[in-house]
Amino acid sequence: MIKHVNDESFNEVLKEKRVLVDFFATWCGPCKILGAVIEKFASKNVIDVVKVDVDEASLTAGKYGILSVPTLIIFENGKEVKRTSGFMPLDALEKWATEDE
């Protein structure tokens, strides 16, 4: 299941051990395409998935320096461990999200 969070609830999700955060915008074409991939990925329950609309959570987007969408960040125990921007197919997302850097 994918959680949608805002500025007020964002820090709460970071308490989870490992979480993939999808920073997106409703007006962004690549975000919509990646959104479908994220849905499939989330259904596999590999890692908790959270979506953040940068227009509704501008403080959070600013805090993490989100300059382009879509941007994906993996947090572990509240700390950013990896980040990528742009669209990626499901197999690439699975590999990126599960391999250690």
MMTF fields as JSON, N, C-alpha, C and O atoms, coordinates in Angstrom:
{
  "mmtfVersion": "1.0.0",
  "mmtfProducer": "UNKNOWN",
  "numBonds": 403,
  "numAtoms": 404,
  "numGroups": 101,
  "numChains": 1,
  "numModels": 1,
  "chainsPerModel": [1],
  "groupsPerChain": [101],
  "chainIdList": ["A"],
  "bondAtomList": [4, 2, 8, 6, 12, 10, 16, 14, 20, 18, 24, 22, 28, 26, 32, 30, 36, 34, 40, 38, 44, 42, 48, 46, 52, 50, 56, 54, 60, 58, 64, 62, 68, 66, 72, 70, 76, 74, 80, 78, 84, 82, 88, 86, 92, 90, 96, 94, 100, 98, 104, 102, 108, 106, 112, 110, 116, 114, 120, 118, 124, 122, 128, 126, 132, 130, 136, 134, 140, 138, 144, 142, 148, 146, 152, 150, 156, 154, 160, 158, 164, 162, 168, 166, 172, 170, 176, 174, 180, 178, 184, 182, 188, 186, 192, 190, 196, 194, 200, 198, 204, 202, 208, 206, 212, 210, 216, 214, 220, 218, 224, 222, 228, 226, 232, 230, 236, 234, 240, 238, 244, 242, 248, 246, 252, 250, 256, 254, 260, 258, 264, 262, 268, 266, 272, 270, 276, 274, 280, 278, 284, 282, 288, 286, 292, 290, 296, 294, 300, 298, 304, 302, 308, 306, 312, 310, 316, 314, 320, 318, 324, 322, 328, 326, 332, 330, 336, 334, 340, 338, 344, 342, 348, 346, 352, 350, 356, 354, 360, 358, 364, 362, 368, 366, 372, 370, 376, 374, 380, 378, 384, 382, 388, 386, 392, 390, 396, 394, 400, 398],
  "bondOrderList": [1, 1, 1, 1, 1, 1, 1, 1, 1, 1, 1, 1, 1, 1, 1, 1, 1, 1, 1, 1, 1, 1, 1, 1, 1, 1, 1, 1, 1, 1, 1, 1, 1, 1, 1, 1, 1, 1, 1, 1, 1, 1, 1, 1, 1, 1, 1, 1, 1, 1, 1, 1, 1, 1, 1, 1, 1, 1, 1, 1, 1, 1, 1, 1, 1, 1, 1, 1, 1, 1, 1, 1, 1, 1, 1, 1, 1, 1, 1, 1, 1, 1, 1, 1, 1, 1, 1, 1, 1, 1, 1, 1, 1, 1, 1, 1, 1, 1, 1, 1],
  "groupList": [{"groupName": "MET", "atomNameList": ["N", "CA", "C", "O"], "elementList": ["N", "C", "C", "O"], "formalChargeList": [0, 0, 0, 0], "bondAtomList": [1, 0, 2, 1, 3, 2], "bondOrderList": [1, 1, 2], "singleLetterCode": "M", "chemCompType": "L-PEPTIDE LINKING"}, {"groupName": "ILE", "atomNameList": ["N", "CA", "C", "O"], "elementList": ["N", "C", "C", "O"], "formalChargeList": [0, 0, 0, 0], "bondAtomList": [1, 0, 2, 1, 3, 2], "bondOrderList": [1, 1, 2], "singleLetterCode": "I", "chemCompType": "L-PEPTIDE LINKING"}, {"groupName": "LYS", "atomNameList": ["N", "CA", "C", "O"], "elementList": ["N", "C", "C", "O"], "formalChargeList": [0, 0, 0, 0], "bondAtomList": [1, 0, 2, 1, 3, 2], "bondOrderList": [1, 1, 2], "singleLetterCode": "K", "chemCompType": "L-PEPTIDE LINKING"}, {"groupName": "HIS", "atomNameList": ["N", "CA", "C", "O"], "elementList": ["N", "C", "C", "O"], "formalChargeList": [0, 0, 0, 0], "bondAtomList": [1, 0, 2, 1, 3, 2], "bondOrderList": [1, 1, 2], "singleLetterCode": "H", "chemCompType": "L-PEPTIDE LINKING"}, {"groupName": "VAL", "atomNameList": ["N", "CA", "C", "O"], "elementList": ["N", "C", "C", "O"], "formalChargeList": [0, 0, 0, 0], "bondAtomList": [1, 0, 2, 1, 3, 2], "bondOrderList": [1, 1, 2], "singleLetterCode": "V", "chemCompType": "L-PEPTIDE LINKING"}, {"groupName": "ASN", "atomNameList": ["N", "CA", "C", "O"], "elementList": ["N", "C", "C", "O"], "formalChargeList": [0, 0, 0, 0], "bondAtomList": [1, 0, 2, 1, 3, 2], "bondOrderList": [1, 1, 2], "singleLetterCode": "N", "chemCompType": "L-PEPTIDE LINKING"}, {"groupName": "ASP", "atomNameList": ["N", "CA", "C", "O"], "elementList": ["N", "C", "C", "O"], "formalChargeList": [0, 0, 0, 0], "bondAtomList": [1, 0, 2, 1, 3, 2], "bondOrderList": [1, 1, 2], "singleLetterCode": "D", "chemCompType": "L-PEPTIDE LINKING"}, {"groupName": "GLU", "atomNameList": ["N", "CA", "C", "O"], "elementList": ["N", "C", "C", "O"], "formalChargeList": [0, 0, 0, 0], "bondAtomList": [1, 0, 2, 1, 3, 2], "bondOrderList": [1, 1, 2], "singleLetterCode": "E", "chemCompType": "L-PEPTIDE LINKING"}, {"groupName": "SER", "atomNameList": ["N", "CA", "C", "O"], "elementList": ["N", "C", "C", "O"], "formalChargeList": [0, 0, 0, 0], "bondAtomList": [1, 0, 2, 1, 3, 2], "bondOrderList": [1, 1, 2], "singleLetterCode": "S", "chemCompType": "L-PEPTIDE LINKING"}, {"groupName": "PHE", "atomNameList": ["N", "CA", "C", "O"], "elementList": ["N", "C", "C", "O"], "formalChargeList": [0, 0, 0, 0], "bondAtomList": [1, 0, 2, 1, 3, 2], "bondOrderList": [1, 1, 2], "singleLetterCode": "F", "chemCompType": "L-PEPTIDE LINKING"}, {"groupName": "LEU", "atomNameList": ["N", "CA", "C", "O"], "elementList": ["N", "C", "C", "O"], "formalChargeList": [0, 0, 0, 0], "bondAtomList": [1, 0, 2, 1, 3, 2], "bondOrderList": [1, 1, 2], "singleLetterCode": "L", "chemCompType": "L-PEPTIDE LINKING"}, {"groupName": "ARG", "atomNameList": ["N", "CA", "C", "O"], "elementList": ["N", "C", "C", "O"], "formalChargeList": [0, 0, 0, 0], "bondAtomList": [1, 0, 2, 1, 3, 2], "bondOrderList": [1, 1, 2], "singleLetterCode": "R", "chemCompType": "L-PEPTIDE LINKING"}, {"groupName": "ALA", "atomNameList": ["N", "CA", "C", "O"], "elementList": ["N", "C", "C", "O"], "formalChargeList": [0, 0, 0, 0], "bondAtomList": [1, 0, 2, 1, 3, 2], "bondOrderList": [1, 1, 2], "singleLetterCode": "A", "chemCompType": "L-PEPTIDE LINKING"}, {"groupName": "THR", "atomNameList": ["N", "CA", "C", "O"], "elementList": ["N", "C", "C", "O"], "formalChargeList": [0, 0, 0, 0], "bondAtomList": [1, 0, 2, 1, 3, 2], "bondOrderList": [1, 1, 2], "singleLetterCode": "T", "chemCompType": "L-PEPTIDE LINKING"}, {"groupName": "TRP", "atomNameList": ["N", "CA", "C", "O"], "elementList": ["N", "C", "C", "O"], "formalChargeList": [0, 0, 0, 0], "bondAtomList": [1, 0, 2, 1, 3, 2], "bondOrderList": [1, 1, 2], "singleLetterCode": "W", "chemCompType": "L-PEPTIDE LINKING"}, {"groupName": "CYS", "atomNameList": ["N", "CA", "C", "O"], "elementList": ["N", "C", "C", "O"], "formalChargeList": [0, 0, 0, 0], "bondAtomList": [1, 0, 2, 1, 3, 2], "bondOrderList": [1, 1, 2], "singleLetterCode": "C", "chemCompType": "L-PEPTIDE LINKING"}, {"groupName": "GLY", "atomNameList": ["N", "CA", "C", "O"], "elementList": ["N", "C", "C", "O"], "formalChargeList": [0, 0, 0, 0], "bondAtomList": [1, 0, 2, 1, 3, 2], "bondOrderList": [1, 1, 2], "singleLetterCode": "G", "chemCompType": "PEPTIDE LINKING"}, {"groupName": "PRO", "atomNameList": ["N", "CA", "C", "O"], "elementList": ["N", "C", "C", "O"], "formalChargeList": [0, 0, 0, 0], "bondAtomList": [1, 0, 2, 1, 3, 2], "bondOrderList": [1, 1, 2], "singleLetterCode": "P", "chemCompType": "L-PEPTIDE LINKING"}, {"groupName": "TYR", "atomNameList": ["N", "CA", "C", "O"], "elementList": ["N", "C", "C", "O"], "formalChargeList": [0, 0, 0, 0], "bondAtomList": [1, 0, 2, 1, 3, 2], "bondOrderList": [1, 1, 2], "singleLetterCode": "Y", "chemCompType": "L-PEPTIDE LINKING"}],
  "groupTypeList": [0, 1, 2, 3, 4, 5, 6, 7, 8, 9, 5, 7, 4, 10, 2, 7, 2, 11, 4, 10, 4, 6, 9, 9, 12, 13, 14, 15, 16, 17, 15, 2, 1, 10, 16, 12, 4, 1, 7, 2, 9, 12, 8, 2, 5, 4, 1, 6, 4, 4, 2, 4, 6, 4, 6, 7, 12, 8, 10, 13, 12, 16, 2, 18, 16, 1, 10, 8, 4, 17, 13, 10, 1, 1, 9, 7, 5, 16, 2, 7, 4, 2, 11, 13, 8, 16, 9, 0, 17, 10, 6, 12, 10, 7, 2, 14, 12, 13, 7, 6, 7],
  "groupIdList": [1, 2, 3, 4, 5, 6, 7, 8, 9, 10, 11, 12, 13, 14, 15, 16, 17, 18, 19, 20, 21, 22, 23, 24, 25, 26, 27, 28, 29, 30, 31, 32, 33, 34, 35, 36, 37, 38, 39, 40, 41, 42, 43, 44, 45, 46, 47, 48, 49, 50, 51, 52, 53, 54, 55, 56, 57, 58, 59, 60, 61, 62, 63, 64, 65, 66, 67, 68, 69, 70, 71, 72, 73, 74, 75, 76, 77, 78, 79, 80, 81, 82, 83, 84, 85, 86, 87, 88, 89, 90, 91, 92, 93, 94, 95, 96, 97, 98, 99, 100, 101],
  "secStructList": [7, 3, 3, 3, 3, 7, 6, 6, 6, 2, 2, 2, 2, 6, 6, 1, 1, 3, 3, 3, 3, 3, 3, 3, 7, 6, 6, 7, 2, 2, 2, 2, 2, 2, 2, 2, 2, 2, 2, 2, 2, 2, 2, 6, 6, 1, 1, 3, 3, 3, 3, 3, 3, 6, 6, 6, 7, 2, 2, 2, 2, 2, 2, 6, 6, 7, 7, 1, 1, 1, 3, 3, 3, 3, 3, 3, 6, 6, 3, 3, 3, 3, 3, 3, 3, 1, 7, 7, 7, 2, 2, 2, 2, 2, 2, 2, 2, 2, 1, 7, 7],
  "xCoordList": [0.836, 0.0, 0.877, 1.884, 0.489, 1.241, 0.585, -0.627, 1.394, 0.898, 1.171, 2.225, 0.21, 0.413, 0.604, -0.222, 1.707, 2.003, 2.225, 2.461, 2.142, 2.344, 3.444, 4.112, 3.629, 4.673, 4.508, 5.495, 3.264, 3.01, 3.295, 3.77, 3.014, 3.135, 4.419, 4.66, 5.245, 6.427, 7.397, 7.838, 7.728, 8.716, 8.269, 9.101, 6.974, 6.446, 6.838, 7.184, 6.789, 7.118, 8.609, 9.01, 9.429, 10.868, 11.267, 12.388, 10.365, 10.652, 10.655, 11.194, 10.036, 10.036, 11.452, 12.215, 11.794, 13.174, 13.722, 14.777, 13.023, 13.469, 12.234, 11.227, 12.317, 11.161, 11.617, 12.618, 10.861, 11.082, 10.099, 8.89, 10.606, 9.75, 9.764, 10.82, 8.573, 8.385, 7.91, 6.755, 8.8, 8.433, 7.904, 8.616, 6.659, 6.005, 5.161, 5.007, 4.614, 3.647, 2.53, 2.775, 1.315, 0.158, 0.224, -0.353, 0.915, 1.015, 2.168, 2.347, 2.936, 4.162, 3.878, 3.476, 4.089, 3.86, 4.691, 4.134, 6.026, 6.841, 6.453, 6.603, 5.953, 5.516, 4.331, 4.242, 3.418, 2.24, 2.649, 2.118, 3.587, 4.049, 4.789, 4.565, 5.664, 6.385, 5.416, 5.64, 4.337, 3.345, 2.786, 2.567, 2.55, 2.051, 3.097, 2.759, 4.361, 5.451, 5.566, 5.762, 5.446, 5.52, 4.399, 4.615, 3.202, 2.07, 2.411, 2.184, 2.954, 3.331, 4.427, 4.376, 5.417, 6.515, 5.992, 6.379, 5.13, 4.599, 3.81, 3.817, 3.132, 2.322, 3.178, 2.667, 4.474, 5.381, 5.871, 6.514, 5.572, 5.926, 7.411, 7.78, 8.259, 9.706, 10.163, 11.037, 9.56, 9.918, 8.674, 7.86, 8.518, 7.397, 7.557, 8.663, 6.437, 6.458, 5.567, 4.437, 6.102, 5.403, 5.462, 6.498, 4.349, 4.316, 4.157, 3.381, 4.915, 4.86, 4.63, 5.467, 3.482, 3.18, 3.95, 3.675, 4.917, 5.789, 5.026, 5.473, 3.884, 3.095, 2.342, 2.071, 2.004, 1.276, 2.224, 1.832, 3.462, 4.445, 5.721, 6.804, 5.575, 6.707, 7.83, 8.999, 7.496, 8.538, 9.416, 10.64, 8.788, 9.536, 10.362, 11.53, 9.759, 10.484, 11.697, 12.774, 11.525, 12.636, 13.712, 14.902, 13.307, 14.256, 15.19, 16.373, 14.643, 15.443, 15.96, 16.47, 15.833, 16.419, 15.848, 16.579, 14.551, 13.904, 13.752, 12.922, 14.567, 14.553, 13.854, 13.454, 13.703, 12.994, 12.177, 12.526, 11.097, 10.242, 10.076, 10.081, 9.93, 9.928, 11.343, 12.313, 11.418, 12.653, 12.313, 11.342, 13.107, 12.932, 14.086, 15.248, 13.757, 14.779, 14.465, 13.318, 15.501, 15.342, 15.947, 17.084, 15.155, 15.593, 15.701, 14.86, 16.741, 16.882, 17.061, 17.97, 16.176, 16.23, 16.322, 17.06, 15.551, 15.465, 16.542, 16.509, 17.503, 18.589, 18.506, 18.206, 18.779, 18.798, 19.987, 21.117, 19.72, 20.81, 21.036, 22.142, 20.017, 20.216, 19.086, 17.994, 19.386, 18.414, 18.611, 19.72, 17.507, 17.545, 16.402, 15.425, 16.526, 15.472, 15.099, 15.908, 13.855, 13.389, 12.702, 12.645, 12.183, 11.464, 12.426, 13.556, 11.959, 12.68, 11.667, 10.648, 11.933, 11.019, 11.066, 11.967, 10.09, 9.944, 11.201, 11.633, 11.796, 12.981, 14.14, 14.865, 14.315, 15.377, 15.07, 15.973, 13.807, 13.407, 13.665, 14.199, 13.287, 13.502, 14.985, 15.375, 15.802, 17.243, 17.792, 18.545, 17.419, 17.909, 17.498, 18.301, 16.253, 15.727, 16.261, 16.268, 16.701, 17.107, 18.605, 19.057, 19.393, 20.839, 21.481, 21.088, 22.458, 23.188, 24.22, 24.797, 24.437, 25.441, 26.765, 27.742],
  "yCoordList": [-1.191, 0.0, 1.25, 1.316, 2.213, 3.461, 4.514, 4.724, 5.164, 6.253, 7.565, 7.746, 8.483, 9.85, 10.709, 10.692, 11.465, 12.278, 13.73, 14.06, 14.588, 16.024, 16.51, 15.702, 17.814, 18.369, 17.922, 17.641, 17.858, 17.528, 16.056, 15.734, 15.169, 13.73, 13.1, 11.915, 13.864, 13.279, 12.659, 11.525, 13.385, 12.878, 11.586, 10.778, 11.392, 10.167, 8.938, 7.902, 9.042, 7.886, 7.571, 6.44, 8.567, 8.324, 7.458, 6.951, 7.289, 6.441, 4.964, 4.12, 4.669, 3.297, 2.935, 3.801, 1.682, 1.238, 1.645, 2.276, 1.294, 1.612, 2.017, 1.309, 3.15, 3.652, 4.321, 5.036, 4.072, 4.711, 5.864, 5.663, 7.068, 8.247, 8.723, 8.982, 8.831, 9.312, 10.754, 11.016, 11.694, 13.107, 13.344, 13.12, 13.795, 13.941, 15.203, 15.895, 15.494, 16.591, 16.082, 15.302, 16.524, 16.051, 16.496, 15.842, 17.589, 18.128, 17.521, 17.86, 16.647, 16.107, 14.81, 13.81, 14.833, 13.657, 12.449, 11.373, 12.597, 11.456, 10.918, 9.726, 11.801, 11.363, 10.414, 9.429, 10.719, 9.862, 8.495, 7.478, 8.462, 7.181, 6.395, 5.196, 7.069, 6.412, 5.973, 4.956, 6.734, 6.376, 4.982, 4.251, 4.603, 3.261, 2.203, 1.131, 2.511, 1.597, 1.477, 0.383, 2.595, 2.613, 1.75, 1.018, 1.841, 1.025, -0.461, -1.203, -0.891, -2.305, -2.687, -3.752, -1.812, -2.079, -2.186, -3.097, -1.276, -1.26, -2.535, -3.022, -3.075, -4.275, -5.5, -6.505, -5.413, -6.53, -6.501, -7.447, -5.43, -5.289, -5.491, -6.093, -4.989, -5.08, -4.054, -4.324, -2.897, -1.763, -0.887, -0.843, -0.191, 0.731, 1.863, 2.353, 2.273, 3.326, 4.477, 4.275, 5.692, 6.902, 7.874, 8.003, 8.56, 9.572, 10.949, 11.142, 11.9, 13.281, 14.191, 14.27, 14.884, 15.871, 17.141, 17.784, 17.502, 18.638, 19.958, 20.883, 20.054, 21.285, 21.388, 22.488, 20.239, 20.23, 20.146, 20.454, 19.732, 19.581, 20.325, 19.742, 21.611, 22.402, 22.527, 22.626, 22.524, 22.608, 21.367, 21.463, 20.206, 18.95, 18.872, 18.482, 19.243, 19.231, 20.154, 19.804, 21.322, 22.259, 21.732, 21.883, 21.118, 20.577, 19.554, 19.486, 18.755, 17.707, 18.109, 17.268, 19.379, 19.891, 19.27, 18.988, 19.061, 18.475, 19.568, 20.468, 19.474, 20.481, 19.985, 20.787, 18.683, 18.123, 16.927, 16.248, 16.69, 15.552, 14.71, 15.247, 13.416, 12.663, 12.473, 12.305, 12.506, 12.171, 11.098, 11.228, 10.05, 8.969, 9.001, 9.114, 8.9, 8.855, 7.671, 7.451, 6.922, 5.866, 6.367, 6.838, 6.252, 6.61, 5.341, 4.448, 5.267, 4.195, 4.833, 5.635, 4.463, 5.002, 6.526, 7.114, 7.166, 8.619, 9.319, 10.543, 8.58, 9.198, 8.811, 7.667, 9.791, 9.516, 8.624, 8.91, 7.525, 6.629, 6.598, 6.294, 6.904, 6.98, 7.767, 7.892, 8.303, 9.149, 9.003, 8.768, 9.148, 9.166, 10.041, 10.261, 10.533, 11.361, 10.809, 10.177, 11.064, 10.667, 9.317, 8.629, 8.958, 7.704, 6.522, 6.64, 5.384, 4.126, 2.993, 3.039, 1.973, 0.845, 0.004, 0.158, -0.879, -1.661, -2.454, -2.435, -3.144, -3.956, -3.091, -3.488, -1.923, -1.007, -0.464, -0.325, -0.159, 0.332, -0.729, -0.429, -1.964, -3.05, -3.211, -3.36, -3.181, -3.331, -2.158, -2.359, -0.94, 0.246, 0.24, 0.564, -0.127, -0.05, -1.146, -0.986, -2.238, -3.375, -3.57, -4.241, -3.007, -3.226, -2.139, -0.973, -2.541, -1.591, -0.857, -1.417, 0.395, 1.17, 1.129, 1.721],
  "zCoordList": [0.0, 0.0, 0.0, 0.705, -0.782, -0.893, -0.002, -0.058, 0.811, 1.65, 0.94, 0.33, 1.025, 0.545, 1.787, 2.699, 1.812, 2.988, 2.601, 1.439, 3.614, 3.416, 4.362, 5.007, 4.442, 5.305, 6.763, 7.443, 7.236, 8.632, 8.936, 10.025, 7.999, 8.276, 7.745, 7.977, 7.04, 6.401, 7.403, 7.216, 8.456, 9.418, 10.082, 10.495, 10.186, 10.793, 9.966, 10.533, 8.637, 7.797, 7.815, 7.541, 8.136, 8.178, 9.364, 9.415, 10.308, 11.463, 11.075, 11.79, 9.921, 9.451, 9.02, 8.594, 9.127, 8.902, 7.539, 7.46, 6.472, 5.104, 4.31, 4.31, 3.64, 2.9, 1.608, 1.577, 0.546, -0.754, -0.865, -0.748, -1.089, -1.209, -2.659, -3.238, -3.227, -4.597, -4.529, -4.192, -4.849, -4.936, -6.348, -7.326, -6.453, -7.752, -7.79, -6.783, -8.974, -9.132, -10.037, -10.958, -9.773, -10.544, -12.002, -12.871, -12.28, -13.639, -14.44, -15.61, -13.839, -14.441, -15.206, -14.612, -16.521, -17.355, -16.955, -16.739, -16.849, -16.429, -15.042, -14.775, -14.161, -12.831, -12.94, -12.207, -13.865, -14.05, -14.562, -14.116, -15.491, -16.034, -14.948, -14.785, -14.213, -13.125, -12.038, -11.381, -11.841, -10.827, -11.039, -10.073, -12.287, -12.593, -12.238, -11.736, -12.5, -12.156, -10.632, -10.103, -9.942, -8.473, -7.886, -6.92, -8.474, -7.993, -8.067, -7.111, -9.2, -9.367, -8.381, -7.765, -8.237, -7.309, -5.871, -5.139, -5.474, -4.109, -3.813, -2.682, -4.82, -4.605, -4.279, -3.786, -4.554, -4.26, -2.806, -2.35, -2.087, -0.668, -0.387, 0.622, -1.275, -1.088, -0.05, 0.774, -0.111, 0.741, 0.858, -0.065, 1.98, 2.127, 1.116, 0.887, 0.515, -0.499, -0.051, 0.394, -0.18, 0.204, -0.965, -1.617, -1.234, -2.292, -1.662, -0.726, -2.202, -1.721, -2.917, -3.816, -2.927, -3.961, -3.618, -2.604, -4.466, -4.148, -4.057, -3.378, -4.73, -4.655, -3.331, -2.851, -2.742, -1.471, -0.275, 0.851, -0.513, 0.562, 0.182, 0.128, -0.079, -0.568, 0.466, 0.093, 1.746, 2.774, 2.753, 2.829, 2.65, 2.591, 1.318, 1.354, 0.187, -1.087, -1.018, -1.501, -0.422, -0.275, 0.655, 0.378, 1.749, 2.726, 2.085, 2.418, 1.156, 0.518, -0.86, -1.6, -1.206, -2.438, -3.7, -4.65, -3.706, -4.877, -5.934, -5.801, -6.983, -8.039, -9.295, -10.139, -9.427, -10.582, -10.115, -9.15, -10.815, -10.507, -11.768, -12.875, -11.611, -10.355, -9.797, -10.536, -8.482, -7.774, -6.749, -6.004, -6.715, -5.75, -4.767, -5.16, -3.474, -2.427, -1.52, -1.131, -1.195, -0.193, 1.106, 1.148, 2.163, 3.503, 4.33, 4.227, 5.152, 6.128, 7.485, 7.701, 8.401, 9.762, 9.764, 10.554, 8.854, 8.819, 8.024, 7.899, 7.479, 6.722, 5.246, 4.906, 4.373, 2.935, 2.609, 3.007, 1.872, 1.488, -0.019, -0.466, -0.807, -2.258, -2.891, -2.337, -4.092, -4.778, -6.275, -6.754, -7.007, -8.459, -8.954, -8.239, -10.17, -10.758, -12.123, -12.802, -12.509, -13.826, -13.818, -12.798, -14.975, -15.138, -15.183, -15.659, -14.679, -14.867, -14.929, -14.241, -15.747, -15.835, -14.553, -13.729, -14.405, -13.185, -12.839, -11.686, -13.799, -13.49, -12.993, -12.081, -13.584, -13.138, -11.744, -10.919, -11.48, -10.156, -9.095, -8.027, -9.389, -8.422, -8.111, -6.952, -9.151, -8.952, -8.143, -7.19, -8.52, -7.828, -6.36, -5.485, -6.091, -4.722, -3.806, -2.585, -4.377, -3.537, -3.421, -2.494, -4.33, -4.218, -3.367, -3.414, -2.605, -1.769, -2.612, -3.544, -2.27, -3.009, -2.276, -2.734]
}
